[in-house]
Amino acid sequence: MERKTVFSGIQPTGGIHIGNYLGALRNWARLQDDYDAIYCVVDLHAITVDYDP
C-alpha cells in the first residue's frame, strides 16, 4: 500500500506557545510515522518583499 503525503506549515510569528504545540507540532510528530510528511515554516514576506539576488 502506498503511503499518503501530508504537507503542513506553521507561521514564524512570535515564539512557540501551547497553541502551536497542541494544534500542530504534537500532531506532526505523530503523523510522521504513518505518512510521507513534508513540514515547513511559511513566511508570507518571502513572496511579498522585493528581493534583488
HUQUI-V583793 format. One line per field, one symbol per residue. ss: DSSP state (@ for helix, = for strand, . for the rest). psi: psi as a letter, one per 30 degrees, with the letter a starting at -180 (. if undefined). burial: 1 if it has 16 or more other C-alpha atoms within 10 Angstrom, else 0. A space follows every 50 residues. Layout:
ss: ???
psi: ???
burial: ???
This chain:
ss: ....=======......@@@@@@@@@@@@@@....=======..@@@@.. ...
psi: kkklkkkklkkhjalkleeeeeeeeeeeeeffffljkjkljkjeffffkk kj.
burial: 00000000000000000000000010010000000010000000000000 000
